[in-house]
Amino acid sequence: MKFFIDTADIDEIRALAETGMVDGVTTNPSLVAKTGRRFTDVVAEICKIVPGPISAEVTATDAETMIEEGRKLAAIASNVAVKVPLTEDGLRACRALSDQGTMVNVTLCFSAAQSILAAKAGAAFVSPFVGRLDDIGQSGMELIADIVEIYSRYDDFTTEVLVASIRNPMHVVEAARMGAHVATIPPKILSQLFKHPLTDKGLAAFLDDWAKTGQSILGDQG
Ligand code: G3P
């Protein structure tokens, strides 16, 4: 399973990239707005930090301008994945950009029907937003299960399921259990994945017992 980080904050990306757990980054206009920086500068900097796919979203709503914006974003670096919304115009742009060899991440997916269209449009990734479905009382993870099952039926569906709008570590675990290809994880939640109180407690006990031996691995002259 690939882990992407869902942020445009350079410091967060740099810190988490050092863990070796970061396979890509997803941004969106809201995340970029939080940085207060020029969008293309942020994308270029992220592309240098993380060699994997870096999602950068178009802001036009008509296919022709989306394609133009997508070409400009794709020219920033070879690992840019152009993000387009799952609308009719977005899928027209996806088809055109994909045909030109550009990685496209189709975002704001909320139904299995939409996910079929994204695959047919040649998307490299489809981003179903599980948290936002949960927020309105629908099951985001049931959507993931549906999409993974549908995609598994067709050899020509090469689109990867990129689980987005993740709200907690269990979204990551359930997505992995279902065989989703990618989870794009907010930095705070990725940090939570490392944590378990019994790990901390067990390590403390090991080190207490080790300290009683008076030994040092590096100081051992044997
Ligand atoms: O960046 C795409 C998606 O992960 C956004 O999620 O938290 O705004 O629902 P969220």
Boltz pocket constraint, residues with backbone or C-beta under 6 A from the ligand:
constraints:
  - pocket:
      binder: B
      contacts: [[A, 6], [A, 26], [A, 27], [A, 28], [A, 129], [A, 131], [A, 132], [A, 164], [A, 165], [A, 166], [A, 184]]
      max_distance: 6.0
